[in-house]
Amino acid sequence: MLFIRHSSAKQEISQREVTRPLRSRSPATMAGLPLAAVAFHLCLLASSSAALRLAPETTSEGRHVGRTAYHFQPAKNWQNDPNGPLYYNGMYHFFYQYNPHGALWDIGNLSWGHSVSGDLVNWAPLDTALDPTAPFDINGCWSGSATILPGGTPAILYTGIDASNEEVQNVAFPKNPADPLLREWVKPSYNPVIALPADVPGDKFRDPSTAWLGRDGLWRIAVSAEVSGVASTLVYRSADFLRWERNAAPLHSSRAAGMVECPDLFPVKQHGKDGLDTSANGPGVSHVLKLSVMDTLQDYYMVGRYEDAADTFVPAEPGRGDDVRNWRRFDYGHVYASKSFFDARKNRRVLWSWANESDSQADDVARGWSGVQTVPRKLWLDKDGKQLRQWPIEEIETLRRKRVGLRRDTMLNAGAMNEIVGVAGSQADVEVAFKIPSLEGAEALDPNWLLDPQKLCGEKGASVPGGVGPFGLIVMASGDLQEHTAVFFRVFRHHDDYKLLMCTDLTKSSTRAGVYKPPYGGFVDIDIKEHKVIKLRTLIDHSVVESYGAEGRACITARVYPEHAQTSNSHLFVFNNGTGTVKVTKLEAWELATATVNVGDEGFIVSESKDETESY
């Protein structure tokens, strides 16, 4: 993908249970290793508990400011798009866009970083999998995907920036498929396998998807391109994974949204939460087409029906049109270039997404790193057949340590703000359920607000009293509340029905200058009259706040940079700033241990040779 940065201008331990975790707050305050070493790493990664460290009790603890404790990031330098995640021979592999030359995207040329894991939580870094060493990728090894071929051998398809600075599609294979770590990759000399088409500009042809098999036995991939000024998702077919032919018609095209990239087409069961292999099709199967839009730096998806005879995609919601920006969102917050894979080990579809920094490039250089990945999420289709549900993979729960929780219902009256004590506020997992006794006080919804829920979250922030809501969590808060991030819901009356708004408001998240601090938000597709209990789960990890609303129907990821975190503890609250009472029927909060994620150069498993380009 081509990188554009957000900026302030928008340009760029015990298992002890504490039974009374809430403390009231006045509403007025709310404004190359030897074989033995390789074996050690495999043992470490196979055990989710062996690789954990408890969250330190102090605040800065010698950590780089904002560095995460359990989100994926390399030990240093720049990362962006997730590339080619897969499960192979008992190990999870994660490849990603990586700049080994420093903490910025545009210094030197990109490689493919590579780490392995036994549980998707603890990761050991390997040497880079792909480096720009050949004429067909000398100016960068850009995004792509991995596919398991018949017989079990993995293959990588990726975009190379060639010697003419044109984007071409290349293939790579493991040098030793029997190596469970897949440490060395071969880039055949016959690359590129797909040259730049004559009707596509040299800088608008990239990001091959995971391949899938049609019923005719041919492989297919999707590639993003701009064809005669039209943003297009092209389909290529191949019998041998080496010679590819372009389909006559694109899978999707539109002039409205501008260039789209990082396409992902995958099947989902129409009933149940199990995942499907990427080639699955037929009765009981729907498909999801996801595209990343450069104009908004957001990911969008549509559920529909994919027909492999002509490689067509029929949307389940045609009323949303061809403009991708009107499709559904994976996340209403700060993520991009998401990529899914089928986890055959646990029979699930898992989603990765990149959350880049939103302070300054100078901050990146000072830290020595930039960019994190969201927590891996399990994906499945909601019963309505139109929206996806997302939830952190269950392995994240192995990090849970100290717990606080409620034994009985707690009423939150108007202006209530109760502190959750007993867990580290900067490294926590919080689950809370709010029951709405009455919807009578819900505010009327101005129809114009339906068009811009993010703006509505800014105008109707957590400090603005409402009827039913705002209610939710205050996280990463300083002791004086001058810094805090609010994650909350607000209910509106819309004709004879109700709309649920979910927001994460960063406007007070930091007192630092030069930090991008927007409100994020979206409407949650749920029947409030039927449910009346609204659930929220928020994962807090220093500079990352990931929230899952209404059991995964809406997600918001945010990056936060509070100044107080360098010198003092962060606080955590549950609140209600609506006139109507809200009942907390469940509240559990866990302090999370620190996972082992690519820590230090001593963790690298280095191959003896890096000669990647040879005949295959």
C-alpha positions in Angstrom: 0.0 0.0 0.0 1.0 3.6 -0.4 1.4 5.3 3.0 -0.3 8.6 4.0 0.1 9.7 7.6 -2.5 11.0 10.0 -1.3 14.0 11.9 -2.8 16.6 14.2 -3.9 18.5 11.0 -5.2 15.2 9.7 -2.7 15.3 6.9 -0.6 13.0 7.2 0.4 -11.6 40.6 -2.4 -13.1 42.0 -5.8 -14.3 41.0 -7.3 -12.4 43.9 -10.9 -11.2 43.4 -11.8 -7.8 44.7 -15.6 -7.7 45.3 -16.0 -3.9 45.5 -14.0 -2.5 42.6 -16.0 0.8 42.2 -15.1 4.0 43.9 -17.4 7.0 43.4 -16.1 10.2 41.8 -17.9 13.5 41.9 -19.7 14.2 38.6 -18.3 17.7 38.8 -14.7 16.4 38.1 -15.8 15.1 34.7 -14.5 17.5 32.1 21.0 -17.0 13.5 20.8 -19.3 16.5 22.1 -22.8 17.3 19.6 -25.7 17.0 19.2 -25.8 20.8 18.2 -22.1 20.8 15.6 -22.7 18.0 14.1 -25.6 20.1 13.9 -23.3 23.1 11.9 -20.8 21.1 9.5 -23.4 19.9 8.9 -24.6 23.5 8.4 -21.0 24.6 5.9 -20.2 21.9 4.0 -23.5 22.4 3.2 -22.5 26.0 1.1 -19.5 26.4 1.9 -19.2 30.1 5.7 -19.6 29.9 6.1 -16.5 27.8 4.2 -14.1 30.0 5.5 -11.4 32.2 3.3 -9.7 34.8 2.4 -6.1 34.2 4.8 -3.9 36.2 3.4 -2.0 39.2 5.1 1.3 38.4 4.3 3.5 35.4 7.1 4.2 33.0 9.1 1.0 34.1 11.8 1.7 31.7 9.4 1.1 28.8 9.5 3.3 25.7 6.6 5.7 26.1 3.5 4.2 24.5 5.1 0.8 23.6 2.5 -1.9 23.9 2.6 -4.9 26.1 0.6 -7.4 24.1 -0.1 -6.0 20.6 2.1 -7.2 17.8 5.0 -4.9 16.9 8.7 -5.5 16.0 11.4 -4.7 18.4 12.2 -1.6 16.5 11.7 0.3 13.2 8.6 0.8 11.0 5.8 -1.6 10.3 2.6 -1.2 8.4 0.3 -3.7 6.4 -0.2 -7.2 7.7 0.9 -9.6 5.0 0.3 -13.3 4.5 -0.7 -14.5 7.9 -1.0 -18.3 8.0 -1.0 -21.5 10.1 1.6 -24.0 8.9 3.0 -27.2 10.4 1.9 -26.3 13.9 3.1 -22.7 13.9 1.4 -19.4 13.2 3.3 -17.1 10.8 2.9 -13.4 10.6 4.5 -11.4 7.8 4.2 -7.7 7.6 5.5 -4.6 5.8 8.7 -3.7 7.6 11.5 -1.1 7.1 14.7 -2.5 8.5 16.4 0.9 7.9 14.5 2.9 10.6 11.3 4.1 12.1 9.9 5.9 9.0 8.2 4.5 5.9 10.1 6.4 3.3 13.7 5.8 4.4 15.1 3.0 2.3 12.9 0.3 0.7 10.5 -2.0 2.4 11.0 -5.7 3.3 8.7 -8.4 4.7 9.1 -8.8 8.4 8.5 -12.3 9.8 7.6 -13.7 13.2 6.3 -17.0 14.5 4.0 -18.0 17.3 2.3 -21.0 18.9 -0.7 -19.0 20.2 -1.0 -15.8 18.2 -0.1 -13.8 21.4 3.6 -14.5 22.1 5.9 -14.0 19.1 9.5 -14.7 18.2 11.1 -12.6 15.5 12.9 -14.3 12.5 15.1 -12.8 9.8 13.2 -10.8 7.1 11.4 -13.2 4.7 11.7 -11.0 1.6 14.1 -8.2 0.9 14.4 -5.9 -2.2 17.3 -7.6 -3.9 16.2 -8.4 -7.5 15.3 -6.3 -10.5 11.6 -7.1 -10.1 11.5 -5.8 -6.5 14.6 -3.7 -6.1 12.6 -0.6 -4.9 10.5 -2.4 -2.4 8.8 -5.7 -1.4 5.2 -4.4 -0.9 2.1 -6.0 0.3 0.7 -9.4 -0.6 -0.6 -12.7 0.7 0.2 -16.3 1.4 -1.6 -19.4 0.1 -1.2 -23.1 1.0 -0.9 -25.0 -2.2 -2.0 -28.7 -2.8 0.4 -30.9 -1.0 0.7 -28.4 1.8 3.5 -26.1 0.5 2.9 -22.4 1.1 3.5 -19.7 -1.5 3.7 -15.9 -1.3 2.4 -13.5 -3.9 3.5 -9.9 -3.4 3.9 -6.6 -5.1 7.4 -5.7 -6.1 8.5 -2.2 -7.1 10.8 -2.9 -10.0 13.8 -1.1 -11.3 11.5 1.1 -13.4 9.5 2.0 -10.3 6.5 0.1 -11.6 4.3 -2.2 -9.5 4.5 -5.9 -10.6 3.3 -9.1 -8.9 5.9 -11.7 -7.9 5.9 -15.2 -6.3 8.1 -16.7 -3.6 8.4 -20.2 -2.2 10.0 -21.6 1.0 13.5 -22.9 0.4 12.8 -25.8 2.7 9.1 -26.5 3.1 10.0 -29.0 5.9 11.2 -26.2 8.1 8.3 -25.3 10.4 9.7 -21.8 10.8 9.9 -21.2 7.1 13.1 -19.1 7.6 14.3 -18.8 4.0 12.3 -17.9 0.9 13.2 -18.2 -2.7 12.2 -15.6 -5.3 12.4 -17.3 -8.7 14.3 -15.5 -11.4 11.3 -15.8 -13.8 9.4 -13.1 -11.8 7.3 -11.1 -12.2 4.5 -13.6 -12.7 2.1 -10.7 -13.5 3.5 -7.7 -15.3 2.0 -4.3 -15.3 -1.0 -4.2 -17.6 -1.0 -1.6 -20.4 -4.1 0.1 -19.2 -2.9 0.5 -15.6 -0.6 3.3 -14.3 2.7 2.1 -12.9 1.9 3.2 -9.4 -1.6 1.7 -9.2 -1.4 -2.1 -9.4 -0.8 -3.9 -6.2 -1.6 -6.1 -3.2 -2.5 -9.6 -4.5 -4.9 -11.4 -2.3 -4.9 -14.9 -0.8 -5.6 -17.3 -3.7 -8.7 -19.5 -3.9 -9.6 -22.4 -6.1 -12.7 -22.3 -8.3 -14.8 -25.3 -9.2 -13.0 -25.4 -12.5 -9.7 -26.2 -10.7 -8.2 -22.8 -11.5 -6.6 -20.5 -9.0 -7.8 -17.0 -8.6 -6.5 -13.9 -6.9 -7.7 -10.3 -6.6 -5.4 -7.4 -7.3 -6.1 -3.7 -6.8 -5.7 -1.4 -9.8 -6.8 1.8 -11.5 -8.0 1.0 -15.0 -8.6 4.0 -17.2 -9.2 6.1 -14.1 -11.6 3.7 -12.5 -10.7 2.0 -9.2 -10.9 -1.7 -9.9 -10.5 -5.0 -8.1 -9.1 -7.3 -10.9 -9.3 -11.1 -10.9 -6.5 -13.2 -12.3 -6.7 -17.0 -13.0 -4.0 -19.6 -13.1 -3.7 -23.4 -13.5 -0.2 -23.6 -12.0 0.2 -20.5 -9.8 2.9 -19.2 -12.2 1.1 -18.1 -15.4 -1.8 -15.8 -14.7 -4.6 -14.4 -17.0 -6.7 -11.5 -16.3 -10.5 -11.9 -16.2 -12.4 -9.8 -18.6 -14.5 -8.0 -16.0 -13.4 -6.8 -12.6 -14.8 -8.2 -9.3 -15.7 -4.6 -8.4 -15.1 -1.1 -9.9 -16.1 2.4 -9.0 -15.1 5.9 -9.9 -16.5 7.4 -6.7 -14.0 6.5 -4.0 -10.7 6.8 -5.8 -7.9 4.2 -5.6 -8.7 1.2 -3.4 -6.1 -1.3 -2.2 -5.4 -4.4 -0.1 -8.4 -6.5 -1.4 -9.6 -9.5 0.6 -12.3 -11.9 -0.5 -13.2 -14.7 1.8 -16.1 -17.0 2.6 -18.2 -17.1 5.8 -20.8 -19.5 7.0 -24.4 -18.2 6.9 -25.0 -19.9 10.2 -22.5 -20.5 13.0 -19.2 -19.0 14.1 -16.8 -21.5 12.5 -14.5 -20.3 9.8 -14.1 -21.6 6.2 -11.1 -22.3 4.0 -10.6 -19.5 1.5 -11.7 -21.7 -1.4 -15.0 -22.8 0.2 -18.2 -22.0 -1.8 -21.7 -23.4 -2.3 -24.9 -23.7 -0.3 -24.8 -22.1 3.2 -21.8 -19.9 2.2 -21.7 -16.2 1.8 -18.6 -14.1 0.8 -17.1 -10.9 2.1 -15.3 -8.4 -0.1 -13.2 -6.0 1.8 -11.3 -3.0 0.3 -9.1 -0.3 1.8 -9.8 3.2 0.6 -6.8 5.6 0.3 -9.1 8.7 0.3 -10.3 8.0 3.9 -7.6 5.6 5.1 -10.4 3.2 6.2 -11.4 -0.4 5.5 -14.9 -1.2 4.2 -16.6 -4.5 3.5 -19.7 -5.9 1.9 -21.3 -9.3 2.4 -22.6 -10.9 -0.8 -22.7 -13.9 -3.1 -19.6 -14.8 -5.1 -20.0 -16.8 -8.3 -16.8 -18.4 -9.6 -18.2 -19.2 -13.1 -17.8 -15.6 -14.2 -16.0 -14.3 -11.0 -18.8 -11.9 -10.0 -19.8 -10.6 -6.7 -23.5 -9.7 -5.9 -23.9 -7.5 -2.8 -26.3 -8.5 -0.1 -27.1 -4.8 0.3 -27.2 -3.3 -3.2 -28.7 -0.1 -1.8 -25.3 0.9 -0.5 -24.1 1.2 -4.1 -20.7 0.9 -5.7 -19.1 3.6 -3.6 -17.1 1.6 -1.1 -17.3 4.4 1.4 -21.0 3.6 1.9 -20.2 0.0 2.8 -19.9 -1.3 6.3 -16.8 -0.8 8.4 -14.6 -3.3 10.1 -13.6 -0.6 12.6 -14.7 3.0 13.1 -11.3 4.0 14.5 -7.7 4.1 13.5 -7.0 0.9 11.5 -6.2 0.2 7.8 -5.0 -2.5 5.4 -6.7 -5.3 7.3 -6.0 -8.9 6.3 -7.7 -12.1 7.2 -6.7 -15.8 7.2 -8.3 -19.2 7.8 -6.9 -20.7 11.0 -7.2 -24.4 10.3 -6.0 -25.2 13.8 -9.1 -23.8 15.5 -11.4 -23.7 12.5 -11.9 -19.9 12.5 -11.4 -16.8 10.4 -8.9 -14.4 12.0 -8.5 -10.7 11.1 -5.3 -8.6 11.5 -5.3 -4.8 11.0 -2.6 -2.1 11.1 -3.0 0.8 13.6 -0.4 3.4 12.7 0.9 6.2 15.0 -1.0 9.5 15.1 1.6 11.8 16.7 4.6 13.1 14.7 7.4 11.6 12.6 9.8 13.2 15.1 8.1 11.1 17.8 8.6 7.9 15.6 12.3 8.6 15.3 12.7 9.4 19.0 10.9 6.1 19.9 12.8 4.1 17.3 9.6 2.4 16.1 6.2 3.1 14.5 3.0 1.1 14.1 1.2 -1.8 15.8 -1.2 -4.5 14.8 -4.6 -4.8 16.4 -5.3 -7.8 18.5 -6.1 -10.7 16.2 -9.9 -11.0 15.9 -12.2 -13.9 15.2 -14.7 -13.1 12.5 -18.2 -14.6 11.8 -21.4 -13.5 10.1 -24.2 -12.2 12.1 -27.6 -13.8 12.0 -28.9 -10.9 9.9 -26.6 -12.1 7.0 -25.3 -8.5 6.4 -22.8 -7.6 9.1 -19.8 -9.3 10.5 -19.1 -9.8 14.2 -15.6 -9.5 15.7 -14.1 -10.6 19.0 -10.6 -10.8 20.3 -9.2 -14.3 19.9 -9.7 -16.4 23.0 -5.9 -16.7 23.6 -5.8 -13.1 24.7 -7.6 -14.3 27.9 -4.5 -16.3 28.9 -2.9 -12.9 29.8 -5.6 -12.2 32.4 -4.2 -12.0 35.9 -5.5 -9.9 38.8 -9.3 -9.6 38.6 -11.9 -7.2 40.0 -15.6 -7.7 39.5 -19.2 -7.0 40.7 -21.3 -9.5 42.7 -24.5 -7.6 42.3 -26.1 -5.0 40.1 -24.9 -1.4 40.4 -27.1 1.5 39.5 -25.5 4.5 37.8 -27.6 7.6 38.3 -27.3 10.8 36.4 -23.7 12.1 36.6 -22.4 8.9 38.2 -18.6 8.3 37.7 -17.2 5.3 39.7 -13.6 4.3 39.6 -12.6 0.7 38.9 -9.7 0.1 41.3 -7.4 -2.9 41.8 -6.0 -3.3 38.3 -3.4 -1.4 36.3 -5.3 1.1 34.2 -2.8 1.1 31.3 -2.8 -2.7 30.7 -6.3 -4.1 31.2 -9.2 -6.0 29.8 -12.6 -4.7 30.8 -16.0 -6.2 30.2 -19.2 -4.4 31.2 -22.9 -4.8 30.5 -25.3 -1.9 30.8 -29.0 -2.5 31.1 -31.3 0.4 30.0 -34.4 0.4 32.2 -36.3 2.9 30.0 -35.9 4.4 26.6 -38.4 7.2 27.1 -35.7 9.9 27.6 -33.8 9.2 24.4 -33.0 12.3 22.4 -34.5 12.9 18.9 -32.0 12.2 16.1 -31.4 14.8 13.5 -31.4 12.9 10.2 -28.3 14.8 9.1 -26.4 13.1 11.9 -26.9 9.7 10.2 -24.5 10.8 7.6 -21.6 11.6 9.9 -21.6 9.7 13.2 -18.0 10.7 13.8 -19.0 14.4 13.9 -21.9 13.5 16.1 -19.6 11.9 18.6 -17.6 15.1 18.7 -20.7 17.3 19.2 -22.3 14.9 21.7 -19.2 13.9 23.6 -19.1 12.2 27.0 -19.2 15.5 28.9 -22.4 16.5 27.1 -25.4 15.3 29.2 -28.1 13.4 27.3 -31.2 11.4 27.9 -30.2 7.7 27.5 -26.5 8.1 27.7 -23.7 8.9 27.3 -22.7 5.9 29.4 -19.6 3.8 29.2 -15.9 3.8 30.3 -13.3 6.5 30.9 -9.8 5.0 30.3 -6.2 6.1 30.4 -7.2 9.0 32.7 -4.9 11.1 34.8 -5.6 11.7 38.4 -7.0 15.1 37.8 -8.9 13.9 34.6 -7.3 16.6 32.5 -6.3 13.6 30.3 -8.8 10.8 29.6 -10.3 8.8 26.7 -14.0 8.2 26.8 -15.6 5.0 25.3 -19.4 5.3 25.4 -22.9 4.7 24.0 -25.8 7.1 23.5 -29.3 6.2 22.4 -31.3 8.3 20.1 -35.0 8.2 19.1 -35.4 7.9 15.3 -39.0 7.9 14.1 -40.7 5.0 15.9 -37.4 3.2 16.5 -34.1 3.9 18.2 -30.4 4.2 17.1 -27.4 3.3 19.2 -24.3 5.4 18.8 -20.9 4.1 19.9 -18.0 6.6 20.3 -14.4 6.8 21.4 -13.6 10.4 22.0 -9.9 11.3 22.0 -10.2 15.1 22.3 -9.1 15.0 25.9 -6.8 12.0 25.5 -3.5 14.0 25.7 -2.4 17.5 26.6 0.5 17.1 24.2 0.5 19.3 21.1 0.9 17.8 17.6 -1.2 14.7 18.4 -4.2 13.7 16.2 -7.1 13.5 18.7 -10.4 13.0 16.9 -13.6 11.6 18.0 -14.4 8.2 16.4 -17.8 6.7 16.2 -20.5 4.8 14.3 -24.1 3.6 14.7 -24.4 0.0 16.0 -26.7 -2.2 13.9 -28.8 -3.7 16.8 -32.4 -3.6 17.9 -32.3 -1.7 21.2 -35.9 -2.4 22.1 -35.2 -6.1 21.8 -31.9 -6.2 23.6 -31.8 -3.4 26.2 -28.6 -4.8 27.5 -25.6 -3.2 25.8 -22.2 -4.9 26.3 -18.8 -3.3 26.0 -15.4 -4.8 26.0 -12.3 -2.6 26.0 -8.7 -3.7 25.7 -6.2 -1.1 27.1 -2.6 -1.4 26.1 -0.7 1.8 26.8 -1.0 3.6 23.5 -3.8 1.4 22.1 -7.5 1.4 23.2 -9.5 -1.3 21.4 -13.3 -1.4 22.0 -15.9 -4.0 21.0 -19.5 -2.8 21.3 -22.7 -4.9 21.4 -20.9 -8.2 21.4 -18.7 -7.3 18.4 -21.2 -5.6 16.2 -19.1 -2.4 16.2 -15.4 -1.9 16.9 -13.3 1.2 17.5 -9.5 1.2 17.8 -7.7 4.3 18.9 -4.1 5.4 19.5 -3.6 7.6 22.6 -0.5 9.4 24.0 -1.3 10.8 27.4 1.6 12.8 29.0 0.7 11.6 32.5 1.5 8.0 31.6 5.2 8.8 31.7 5.2 9.6 35.4 2.0 8.4 37.0 -0.7 5.7 36.9 -3.7 5.7 34.6 -7.2 5.5 36.1 -10.3 3.6 34.9 -13.9 4.6 35.4 -17.4 3.5 34.6 -19.8 6.4 34.1 -23.3 7.6 33.2 -23.9 11.2 32.1 -27.5 10.7 30.9 -30.6 11.8 32.9 -31.9 8.3 32.9 -30.5 5.6 35.3 -28.4 2.9 33.8 -27.8 -0.5 35.6 -24.5 -2.2 35.4 -25.4 -5.9 35.4 -21.9 -7.1 34.9 -18.4 -5.6 35.3 -15.2 -7.6 35.2 -11.8 -6.1 34.8 -8.5 -7.9 34.5 -4.9 -6.7 34.7 -3.1 -8.2 31.8 0.3 -9.8 31.8 2.9 -8.6 29.3 3.3 -11.0 26.4 6.6 -11.9 24.8 6.5 -10.0 21.5 9.6 -9.8 19.4 11.6 -8.7 22.4 15.2 -7.7 21.8 17.8 -8.8 19.2 18.5 -11.9 21.4 15.2 -13.3 20.2 16.0 -13.3 16.5 16.4 -16.6 14.7 18.7 -15.8 11.9 19.3 -17.9 8.8 22.8 -18.5 7.6 22.1 -17.3 4.0 20.1 -14.5 2.5 20.5 -15.4 -1.2 16.8 -15.3 -2.2 16.9 -15.0 -6.0 17.4 -18.3 -7.8 15.7 -20.7 -10.2 12.9 -22.7 -8.8 
